[in-house]
């Protein structure tokens, strides 16, 4: 990548390709009265203009939501049809309406200006709570009151009884601000069609080609999986956003078939702000009940989740199952009730974004713990100690209906407090005060649930050129899979590290794969490669028994060498592979090669956990926040590559810092995206970041053979509460403000301090 040898989708081109441009709705809500593309079709250089009618004639189906979840009354999730191109109505600004294909992108864009598009504009609603009001505009006939789901976990009546008799109840209404994913490369796709074979090929950035191919082929194009090949190169950033097919992909492929030539489409950055699914966006009413000793009795979260104009592929999963799985965290929570209202609004659809509900659940709990400590007059560390699960309580059956298999949460907390010099904070606060600055200290303890089981593949191939190909159904887009997998297999098989190559991004080469997401890769793909290595060893034992003229049961394998037990007769695994390439004849009952390929159900979820401690300085005259110190102690189980793990955590913390301090997506009352470019949408820059202190306290997981727990999203999960608790620490001390929502922008903080002072 640093040499410029990477291939992003915009770098990929095919001979004779045409160029596509998406005409999008400038209206957030309305009934389409006119869609006339005749002038665009006759414009210079235009090859085709596709509308919803054209896709319907080609048998293209609506985009699916794969989430199977029911409302508390037993009714299924309401799933209105989401067309690739708008049919009779538009429901958010930026919705795809027509697909223009021309000899150049400039010509396609010029032709789109000729499309006559008239709409009877309807009122818009952009906030989930407001969308539930009886007088709110209705987006879908099937979703009464704009509600797709009224979901519940746990016994609400029991929680009510506990709350009524509790010694103390702390409650907060918390905003989880909407963010733009802002990937390095906006979405793009190159589609081609081979008339002789009847096969499509799509070159597109994804998080995993196997599942993506199945959905796009069988559920959207309505063709057999075998008729579609998907290839992914450099993804250019995703964080959940590029995991599933989008409306633009079917038109790209259909146009390629109709025109008999490849079609390339690359989104403009300004369009990607409107069309790439956004992250977060919910309100939560969260509460904890305590006894007189400060021990948690019960918890409740009622959330109002903004779905946008349509359901994304994972719909409201972030605000449903991921809340009870992650809200309890590292604490003993005996009883819990969660309720989620998933609501349609006239905004860009919401999808998974780094953590996908895990940061939310942890944020609610950790903000409540600080609030409860302040209200009950208990030191916030002491309150956590009274409720934290001890190491000797493992395995621990959590209220989430999951069992924590391992962990030492008190040790992680102690290690973080020591590394942060928690007790020395008062002196640092006085130093800041002498400079006219306000200093705050915040903590965020977390536990999150990594990706659930899925079918994954692992493959190992010994190639003609002497390299060894690792085949995996996950997909690397910045996580460093090649190095991590090679380390696992070098240790297991004794093959030199530099011999390994990684193959992930070609659906024709895969037999299974859940893709990369949910911090599952080492747990799932790593385990499957380990199992494939076991199969390689077994193949090698049988082959080497023939080559070394010994019984199979006498063949031992250690450090890359097959050896006849008790003798000096041996052959290395690479020598054995070389001899097979040289044409060594084998009996029929002996494997033909060392190669192995398998697909299996992956191990269950794991439970990474940790503690983040942040110190901030706020300038009272401007409200500008500077994160001055940041300490991280994590338990990710076995660390395969500590450097990559630390890098993952740094990236996650930076995204958390961005959401906490500056990032927010804003809409006008009529549904126009106000923060539609980097001129209006603020992201962290290098000078916004502190030096990180990173330490590890690994307790290997017992649920998978590698002992790994996952690390990809934990940085974001810990950062949100640590930073916001530090900011509220300042506001509570200086201005009596005990709650403040994200993002804590300088303008909002300055106003809060100024107003309270006045």
C-alpha positions in Angstrom: 0.0 0.0 0.0 2.8 2.4 0.9 4.5 1.7 -2.4 1.3 2.4 -4.3 0.9 -1.2 -5.4 -2.6 -1.5 -4.0 -5.7 -1.7 -6.2 -8.7 0.2 -5.0 -11.8 -0.1 -7.1 -11.3 3.2 -8.8 -7.9 1.9 -9.9 -9.5 -1.0 -11.6 -10.6 -0.6 -15.2 -11.5 -3.0 -18.1 -11.0 -2.5 -21.8 -14.0 -0.9 -23.5 -15.7 0.0 -20.3 -18.6 2.5 -20.1 -19.2 4.8 -17.1 -22.2 5.0 -14.9 -23.7 7.9 -12.9 -26.5 7.8 -10.4 -29.2 10.4 -10.5 -30.4 10.9 -7.0 -33.5 12.5 -5.5 -32.9 16.0 -4.2 -36.1 15.6 -2.1 -36.3 13.8 1.2 -39.9 12.8 0.9 -42.5 12.9 -1.9 -44.6 11.1 -4.5 -42.9 10.9 -7.9 -45.2 12.6 -10.5 -42.7 12.8 -13.4 -39.7 10.8 -14.3 -38.8 11.5 -17.9 -35.4 10.2 -19.1 -36.0 10.6 -22.8 -33.8 13.7 -23.2 -31.0 12.0 -21.3 -31.2 8.9 -23.5 -30.5 11.0 -26.6 -27.7 13.1 -25.1 -24.2 12.9 -26.6 -22.3 9.7 -25.6 -25.2 8.2 -23.6 -25.6 4.4 -24.0 -28.5 3.7 -21.6 -30.6 5.2 -18.8 -32.1 2.6 -16.5 -35.1 3.3 -14.2 -37.0 1.1 -11.8 -39.2 -0.1 -14.7 -36.2 -1.4 -16.5 -34.9 -3.3 -13.5 -38.4 -4.8 -12.9 -38.4 -6.0 -16.5 -35.0 -7.7 -15.8 -36.4 -9.5 -12.8 -34.4 -7.5 -10.2 -35.9 -7.9 -6.7 -35.8 -5.4 -3.8 -32.8 -5.3 -1.4 -33.4 -7.7 1.5 -33.0 -7.2 5.2 -31.6 -10.5 6.6 -32.5 -9.8 10.3 -35.1 -12.2 11.7 -36.6 -10.6 14.8 -40.1 -10.1 16.2 -41.9 -7.4 18.1 -42.9 -8.0 21.7 -46.4 -9.0 20.5 -45.0 -11.7 18.2 -45.4 -9.9 15.0 -42.5 -10.0 12.6 -40.2 -7.1 11.8 -41.9 -4.8 9.2 -39.8 -5.0 6.0 -41.1 -2.6 3.4 -39.6 -3.2 -0.1 -36.4 -1.3 -0.8 -36.0 -1.0 -4.6 -32.6 -0.4 -6.3 -34.1 2.6 -8.1 -37.1 4.6 -6.7 -40.5 3.5 -7.9 -43.5 5.7 -7.0 -42.0 7.5 -4.0 -38.7 8.8 -2.6 -38.0 8.6 1.2 -34.6 10.2 1.7 -32.5 12.8 0.1 -30.0 11.0 -2.1 -32.1 8.0 -2.9 -31.1 6.5 -6.3 -33.7 7.3 -9.0 -32.0 6.5 -12.4 -28.7 5.1 -13.6 -27.1 6.8 -16.6 -24.4 5.1 -18.6 -22.2 6.9 -21.1 -18.9 6.8 -22.9 -17.4 8.9 -20.1 -18.3 9.9 -16.6 -18.6 13.6 -17.6 -21.0 12.8 -20.4 -23.1 10.6 -18.0 -23.3 13.3 -15.4 -24.2 16.0 -18.0 -27.0 13.7 -19.3 -28.4 13.3 -15.8 -29.0 17.0 -15.8 -31.5 16.5 -18.6 -33.7 14.1 -16.5 -37.1 15.7 -15.7 -38.0 14.7 -12.2 -41.0 16.1 -10.5 -42.3 15.2 -7.0 -45.3 16.2 -4.9 -43.2 17.1 -1.9 -44.4 15.6 1.5 -43.4 16.7 5.0 -40.3 15.0 6.3 -39.2 13.8 9.7 -35.6 13.1 10.6 -35.7 12.2 14.4 -36.8 8.8 15.6 -38.8 10.0 18.6 -40.6 12.7 16.5 -41.4 10.1 13.8 -43.5 8.2 16.4 -45.8 11.1 17.0 -49.4 10.7 15.7 -49.0 13.7 13.5 -45.7 12.7 12.0 -45.4 12.1 8.2 -45.8 8.4 7.4 -43.1 6.7 5.2 -44.5 3.2 4.6 -48.1 2.0 4.7 -47.0 -1.2 6.3 -45.2 0.5 9.2 -47.9 2.2 11.3 -46.6 5.1 13.2 -43.4 4.6 11.3 -42.5 1.8 13.6 -40.9 -1.3 12.1 -40.3 -3.0 15.4 -41.3 -2.8 19.1 -38.8 -5.3 20.6 -38.3 -6.4 24.2 -35.8 -8.4 26.2 -36.4 -9.5 29.7 -39.3 -9.1 32.2 -40.4 -5.5 32.2 -42.9 -6.0 35.1 -40.2 -7.6 37.3 -37.9 -4.6 36.6 -40.7 -2.2 37.5 -41.2 -3.9 40.8 -37.4 -3.8 41.6 -37.2 -0.1 40.7 -40.2 0.8 42.9 -38.5 -0.7 46.0 -34.9 0.2 45.2 -32.9 2.4 47.5 -31.7 4.5 44.6 -32.4 4.8 40.9 -30.2 6.7 38.4 -31.6 7.6 35.0 -30.3 9.3 31.9 -31.6 10.2 28.5 -28.7 9.7 26.2 -28.2 10.7 22.6 -26.2 8.4 20.3 -25.3 10.9 17.5 -25.5 9.9 13.9 -22.2 9.7 12.1 -21.0 9.4 8.5 -18.7 6.4 7.9 -16.4 8.5 5.8 -14.4 5.6 4.2 -11.1 6.5 2.4 -12.7 5.4 -0.9 -16.4 5.9 -1.5 -18.2 2.9 -2.8 -17.6 1.8 -6.4 -18.2 -1.1 -8.7 -17.1 -2.5 -12.1 -19.6 -4.9 -13.7 -19.1 -7.2 -16.6 -21.1 -10.0 -18.3 -19.9 -12.9 -20.4 -22.5 -13.8 -23.0 -21.0 -17.2 -23.8 -21.1 -18.4 -20.2 -24.0 -16.3 -19.0 -22.0 -15.2 -16.0 -21.7 -11.8 -14.4 -18.5 -10.6 -12.7 -18.5 -7.7 -10.2 -15.4 -6.0 -8.9 -16.5 -4.2 -5.7 -15.2 -3.5 -2.3 -16.8 -5.7 0.3 -16.1 -7.2 3.8 -16.5 -10.7 2.5 -17.3 -11.9 -1.0 -19.0 -15.3 -0.2 -22.1 -14.0 1.6 -22.2 -10.8 -0.6 -22.3 -13.0 -3.7 -25.1 -15.1 -2.4 -27.3 -12.1 -1.5 -26.7 -10.2 -4.7 -27.1 -13.2 -7.0 -30.0 -15.2 -5.4 -32.0 -12.5 -3.7 -31.5 -9.4 -5.8 -30.6 -10.5 -9.4 -32.6 -13.7 -8.8 -30.1 -15.9 -10.6 -28.2 -19.0 -9.3 -25.1 -18.1 -7.3 -22.9 -19.8 -9.9 -23.8 -17.1 -12.4 -22.1 -14.4 -10.4 -18.5 -14.0 -9.5 -17.5 -11.2 -7.0 -14.0 -10.0 -6.6 -12.7 -7.6 -4.0 -9.3 -5.9 -3.9 -8.4 -3.0 -1.6 -11.6 -2.0 0.3 -10.7 1.5 1.1 -12.4 1.5 4.5 -15.7 0.1 5.6 -16.3 -0.4 9.3 -19.5 -2.3 8.5 -20.7 0.1 5.7 -19.6 -1.9 2.7 -20.6 -5.4 4.0 -23.8 -5.8 2.0 -25.1 -5.0 -1.5 -26.4 -1.5 -2.2 -29.0 -0.2 -4.7 -26.4 0.8 -7.3 -24.9 -2.7 -7.8 -27.8 -4.4 -9.7 -28.0 -1.5 -12.2 -24.3 -1.7 -12.9 -24.5 -5.4 -13.7 -27.8 -5.2 -15.7 -26.3 -2.3 -17.8 -23.2 -4.4 -18.5 -25.3 -7.2 -19.8 -27.6 -5.1 -21.9 -24.7 -3.1 -23.4 -22.4 -6.0 -23.9 -19.5 -4.1 -22.3 -18.1 -3.5 -18.8 -19.7 -0.6 -16.8 -17.8 1.2 -14.1 -19.4 3.3 -11.4 -17.6 5.3 -8.7 -19.5 7.4 -6.2 -18.7 11.0 -5.7 -17.7 11.9 -2.1 -20.7 14.3 -1.8 -23.0 11.6 -3.0 -21.5 9.0 -0.7 -22.4 11.3 2.3 -26.0 10.8 1.3 -26.0 7.2 0.0 -23.5 5.2 2.1 -25.4 3.9 5.1 -24.8 6.0 8.2 -23.9 4.8 11.7 -25.4 5.1 15.2 -28.4 7.5 15.6 -30.6 6.6 18.5 -32.0 7.9 21.8 -32.0 5.9 24.9 -33.7 6.2 28.3 -31.4 4.2 30.6 -31.7 3.4 34.3 -30.0 1.4 37.0 -31.5 0.5 40.4 -29.2 0.1 43.5 -29.6 -1.2 47.0 -28.4 0.7 50.1 -24.9 -0.7 49.7 -24.5 0.6 46.2 -25.0 -2.8 44.5 -26.9 -3.0 41.2 -30.3 -4.6 41.5 -31.7 -4.1 38.0 -31.3 -2.2 34.8 -33.4 -0.9 32.0 -32.8 0.6 28.5 -35.6 1.9 26.3 -34.2 3.0 22.9 -35.6 4.8 19.9 -33.5 3.7 16.9 -33.5 5.7 13.7 -33.6 3.2 10.7 -33.5 5.9 8.0 -35.8 5.6 5.0 -35.5 1.8 4.6 -34.1 -1.2 6.4 -30.4 -1.9 5.8 -29.2 -5.5 5.5 -29.0 -5.8 9.3 -31.9 -3.5 10.1 -32.3 -2.6 13.8 -29.9 -5.3 15.1 -27.7 -2.6 16.8 -30.5 -1.5 19.1 -32.0 -4.9 19.8 -30.0 -8.0 20.6 -26.7 -6.1 21.0 -28.0 -3.9 23.8 -28.7 -6.7 26.3 -25.5 -8.5 25.3 -23.2 -5.6 26.0 -25.0 -3.3 28.5 -24.2 -5.6 31.5 -20.5 -5.4 30.8 -18.2 -6.4 33.6 -20.8 -6.0 36.3 -23.2 -8.2 38.2 -26.5 -7.2 36.8 -29.2 -9.6 38.2 -32.2 -8.4 36.2 -32.4 -6.5 32.9 -35.1 -5.2 30.6 -34.5 -3.7 27.2 -37.1 -2.3 24.8 -36.4 -1.0 21.4 -38.6 1.1 19.1 -37.1 0.9 15.5 -38.4 3.8 13.5 -38.4 4.9 9.9 -37.4 8.5 9.1 -36.6 10.5 6.0 -32.8 10.0 6.3 -30.1 7.8 4.8 -30.6 4.2 6.1 -28.6 3.2 9.1 -26.3 0.2 9.2 -23.6 -1.4 11.2 -20.7 0.9 12.2 -17.7 -0.2 14.2 -19.2 -2.1 17.1 -22.8 -2.0 15.8 -24.6 -1.6 19.1 -21.7 -2.8 21.4 -20.4 0.7 22.0 -23.9 1.9 22.7 -24.6 -0.7 25.4 -21.4 0.0 27.1 -21.8 3.7 26.9 -25.2 3.6 28.5 -23.9 1.5 31.4 -20.7 3.5 32.1 -22.4 6.9 32.0 -25.0 5.5 34.5 -22.2 4.2 36.8 -20.6 7.7 37.0 -24.0 9.3 37.4 -25.1 6.9 40.2 -21.8 7.4 42.0 -22.2 11.1 42.0 -25.8 11.0 43.1 -25.2 8.4 45.9 -22.0 10.1 47.1 -19.9 7.0 46.5 -16.5 7.2 44.8 -16.9 6.1 41.2 -14.1 3.5 41.4 -15.5 2.1 44.6 -18.9 1.8 43.1 -17.4 -0.2 40.2 -15.5 -2.4 42.6 -18.6 -3.3 44.6 -20.3 -4.5 41.4 -17.5 -5.9 39.2 -17.4 -9.7 38.6 -14.4 -11.4 40.2 -12.1 -13.7 38.5 -13.1 -16.7 40.7 -16.7 -16.3 39.5 -15.8 -17.5 36.0 -17.5 -19.0 34.2 -20.2 -16.4 34.8 -23.8 -16.7 33.6 -24.7 -13.2 32.6 -28.2 -11.7 32.5 -27.7 -11.5 28.7 -28.2 -15.3 28.6 -24.5 -15.6 27.7 -21.7 -17.2 29.7 -18.5 -15.4 30.2 -15.9 -18.1 30.0 -12.8 -16.2 31.2 -11.5 -12.8 32.4 -10.0 -11.0 35.4 -11.9 -7.7 35.4 -10.7 -6.4 38.7 -7.0 -6.9 37.7 -7.6 -5.0 34.4 -9.2 -2.2 36.4 -6.3 -2.0 38.9 -3.7 -2.1 36.1 -5.4 0.8 34.3 -5.7 2.9 37.4 -2.0 2.4 38.1 -0.9 3.1 34.5 -3.0 6.3 34.5 -1.7 7.5 37.9 -5.3 7.9 38.9 -4.4 9.1 42.4 -2.2 11.8 41.0 -5.0 13.5 39.1 -5.7 16.3 41.6 -2.1 17.6 41.2 -2.5 17.6 37.5 -5.9 19.4 37.8 -4.2 22.1 39.9 -1.5 22.5 37.2 -4.2 22.9 34.5 -6.1 25.4 36.7 -2.9 27.5 37.0 -3.0 27.8 33.2 -6.6 28.8 33.2 -7.7 25.3 32.0 -10.4 23.0 33.3 -9.2 19.4 33.7 -11.4 16.3 33.8 -10.9 12.6 34.5 -13.0 9.9 32.9 -13.1 6.1 33.0 -14.8 3.5 30.8 -14.8 -0.2 31.8 -16.2 -2.4 29.1 -17.0 -5.9 28.0 -18.3 -6.7 24.6 -19.5 -9.7 22.8 -17.7 -10.6 19.6 -19.2 -12.1 16.4 -21.6 -15.0 16.8 -20.9 -18.4 15.3 -21.2 -18.7 11.5 -20.0 -21.1 8.8 -16.4 -20.3 7.8 -13.8 -21.9 5.5 -10.1 -22.6 5.9 -7.9 -23.7 3.1 -4.2 -24.4 2.6 -2.7 -25.0 -0.8 0.9 -25.8 -1.7 1.6 -24.0 -5.0 3.8 -24.9 -7.9 6.1 -21.9 -7.2 6.8 -23.1 -3.7 4.5 -20.7 -2.0 1.6 -21.7 0.3 -1.8 -20.1 -0.2 -4.0 -19.5 2.8 -7.7 -19.4 1.7 -10.2 -17.7 4.0 -13.8 -16.5 3.8 -13.0 -13.5 5.9 -11.6 -10.4 4.2 -8.7 -8.1 5.1 -9.4 -4.4 4.8 -6.8 -3.0 7.1 -6.7 -5.6 9.9 -3.5 -7.4 8.8 -4.9 -10.8 8.1 -2.0 -12.0 6.0 0.6 -11.6 8.8 -1.7 -12.9 11.5 -2.7 -16.0 9.6 0.9 -16.7 8.6 2.0 -16.5 12.2 -0.6 -19.0 13.2 0.4 -21.4 10.5 4.1 -20.9 10.8 3.8 -21.9 14.4 1.6 -24.9 13.6 3.3 -26.2 10.4 6.8 -24.9 10.6 6.6 -23.3 7.2 8.7 -20.2 6.7 6.6 -17.0 7.2 7.5 -15.5 3.8 6.2 -18.5 1.9 2.6 -17.7 2.7 0.1 -15.8 0.5 -3.5 -14.9 1.3 -6.5 -15.5 -0.9 -9.8 -14.0 0.3 -11.4 -11.7 -2.3 -12.6 -14.1 -5.0 -16.0 -15.8 -4.6 -15.0 -18.5 -7.1 -12.3 -19.7 -4.7 -14.5 -20.0 -1.6 -16.9 -22.6 -0.3 -18.1 -20.6 2.7 -17.4 -17.4 4.6 -19.1 -14.9 6.9 -16.7 -12.1 6.0 -14.9 -9.8 8.4 -17.1 -8.1 11.0 -17.9 -8.3 14.7 -14.2 -8.7 15.7 -14.5 -12.4 14.8 -11.7 -13.0 12.3 -9.0 -14.7 14.5 -11.7 -16.6 16.4 -13.4 -17.9 13.3 -11.0 -17.8 10.3 -8.0 -18.4 12.5 -9.6 -21.5 14.0 -10.6 -22.8 10.6 -7.1 -22.3 9.2 -5.8 -24.1 12.3 -8.2 -27.0 11.5 -7.0 -27.0 7.9 -3.5 -27.2 9.2 -4.5 -30.3 11.2 -5.8 -31.8 7.9 -2.5 -30.9 6.2 -0.5 -32.7 8.9 -2.7 -35.8 8.6 -2.3 -35.8 4.8 1.4 -35.4 5.4 1.6 -38.3 7.8 0.0 -40.6 5.3 2.1 -39.4 2.4 5.4 -39.4 4.4 4.6 -42.9 5.7 4.8 -44.1 2.1 7.8 -41.9 1.2 9.7 -42.9 4.4 8.5 -46.6 4.2 7.0 -46.7 7.7 3.6 -47.2 9.2 1.3 -44.2 9.5 1.1 -44.6 13.3 4.9 -44.3 13.5 5.0 -40.9 11.8 5.5 -38.0 14.1 5.2 -34.3 13.1 7.1 -31.6 14.9 8.5 -28.2 13.9 7.8 -28.7 10.2 9.2 -32.2 9.9 7.7 -35.6 9.5 9.8 -38.2 11.3 9.7 -42.0 11.8 9.5 -42.2 15.6 12.8 -43.3 17.2 14.8 -42.9 14.0 16.7 -40.3 12.0 14.6 -40.9 8.9 12.7 -37.6 8.3 11.5 -35.2 5.7 10.4 -31.6 6.1 6.9 -30.5 5.0 8.4 -28.2 2.3 10.6 -31.0 1.0 7.6 -33.3 0.9 5.6 -30.7 -1.0 8.6 -30.3 -3.5 8.7 -34.1 -4.0 5.0 -34.2 -4.8 5.4 -31.4 -7.3 8.2 -33.5 -8.9 5.7 -36.2 -9.7 6.2 -38.7 -6.8 3.8 -41.6 -7.5 1.5 -42.4 -4.6 -0.9 -45.4 -4.0 -4.6 -44.9 -4.5 -5.3 -44.9 -0.8 -2.9 -42.1 0.0 -3.9 -38.4 -0.4 -2.7 -36.8 -3.7 -1.4 -33.7 -2.0 -0.9 -32.0 1.3 -3.7 -29.5 0.4 -6.7 -29.1 2.7 -10.0 -27.3 2.4 -12.9 -27.4 4.8 -15.9 -25.5 6.0 -17.2 -25.7 9.5 -19.3 -23.9 12.2 -17.0 -21.4 14.0 -16.5 -21.3 17.8 -19.0 -19.3 20.0 -18.6 -15.7 20.9 -15.8 -14.4 23.1 -15.7 -11.6 25.5 -12.9 -9.0 25.1 -12.9 -6.5 28.0 -10.8 -3.7 29.3 -10.6 -0.3 30.9 -9.9 3.1 29.3 -9.0 6.2 31.3 -9.0 9.6 29.7 -7.9 13.0 30.9 -9.1 16.1 29.1 -8.4 19.8 29.3 -11.2 22.3 28.4 -10.5 26.0 27.6 -13.4 27.8 29.3 -13.1 30.8 27.0 -13.5 28.8 23.8 -14.9 25.3 24.9 -12.1 23.6 23.0 -11.3 20.1 24.3 -7.9 18.6 24.3 -7.4 14.9 25.2 -4.2 15.2 27.2 -3.7 11.6 28.5 -5.2 8.3 27.4 -4.5 4.9 29.0 -5.8 1.6 27.7 -5.6 -1.8 29.3 -7.3 -4.6 27.5 -7.9 -8.3 27.8 -8.1 -9.7 24.2 -7.0 -13.2 25.2 -4.1 -14.6 23.3 -2.4 -11.9 21.2 -1.2 -13.3 17.9 0.4 -10.1 16.7 0.5 -7.4 19.5 1.6 -4.6 17.2 -1.4 -5.1 14.9 -3.7 -5.3 18.0 -2.4 -2.0 19.3 -2.9 -0.4 16.0 -6.5 -1.7 15.9 -7.1 -0.2 19.3 -5.6 3.1 18.4 -7.9 3.4 15.3 -10.9 2.5 17.4 -10.1 5.1 20.0 -9.8 7.7 17.4 -13.2 6.9 15.9 -14.7 7.0 19.4 -13.0 10.4 20.0 -14.5 11.6 16.8 -18.0 10.7 17.7 -17.6 12.0 21.3 -16.1 15.4 20.4 -17.0 16.5 16.9 -18.7 14.2 14.5 -22.4 14.6 13.9 -24.7 14.3 10.9 -27.2 17.1 10.7 -30.5 17.4 8.7 -32.7 20.3 8.1 -36.4 20.2 8.9 -37.2 19.2 5.3 -34.7 16.4 5.3 -31.8 18.0 3.5 -28.4 16.8 4.6 -26.7 19.9 6.0 -23.4 18.2 6.9 -22.9 17.0 3.4 -19.2 17.4 2.9 -15.9 17.7 4.8 -16.5 21.4 4.9 -19.4 20.8 7.2 -18.6 17.4 8.8 -15.6 17.4 11.2 -13.4 14.4 11.7 -10.3 13.9 14.0 -7.0 15.1 12.7 -3.5 14.1 13.9 -3.2 17.1 16.3 -6.5 16.1 18.0 -4.9 12.9 19.3 -2.9 12.3 22.5 -0.1 9.8 22.9 -1.7 6.5 23.9 -0.5 4.3 26.7 -1.4 0.7 25.8 -1.1 -2.3 28.0 -2.5 -5.8 27.9 -3.7 -8.2 30.6 -4.5 -11.3 28.5 -6.6 -14.1 29.9 -7.0 -16.6 27.1 -10.5 -17.5 26.0 -11.6 -21.0 26.6 -14.1 -21.1 23.7 -11.6 -21.4 20.8 -8.3 -23.2 20.4 -6.3 -20.0 19.8 -7.6 -18.4 23.1 -8.4 -15.2 21.1 -11.2 -12.8 22.0 -11.2 -10.2 19.2 -10.0 -6.6 19.3 -11.2 -4.8 16.2 -14.0 -2.6 17.7 -12.9 -2.5 21.4 -11.1 0.8 21.0 -14.3 2.6 20.0 -16.3 0.9 22.7 -14.0 2.0 25.5 -13.4 5.5 24.2 -17.0 6.9 24.2 -17.6 6.6 27.9 -14.1 7.4 29.0 -14.0 10.7 27.1 -17.5 11.7 27.9 -17.2 10.9 31.6 -14.1 13.1 31.6 -16.0 15.9 30.1 -18.9 15.6 32.5 -16.4 15.4 35.3 -15.4 19.0 34.4 -18.9 20.2 33.8 -20.2 18.8 37.1 -17.4 20.3 39.1 -17.3 23.7 37.4 -21.0 24.3 36.4 -23.1 21.7 38.1 -24.0 20.1 34.8 -24.2 16.3 35.4 -25.2 15.2 31.9 -24.0 16.2 28.5 -24.7 14.5 25.2 -22.3 13.7 22.4 -20.8 15.4 20.5 -19.1 17.7 23.0 -18.2 20.3 20.4 -16.4 23.4 21.4 -19.4 25.6 20.6 -21.8 23.4 22.8 -19.3 23.3 25.7 -18.6 27.0 25.5 -22.3 27.7 25.5 -23.0 25.4 28.5 -20.2 26.9 30.6 -21.1 30.5 29.6 -24.8 30.0 30.3 -24.3 28.3 33.7 -21.8 31.0 34.7 -24.3 33.7 33.8 
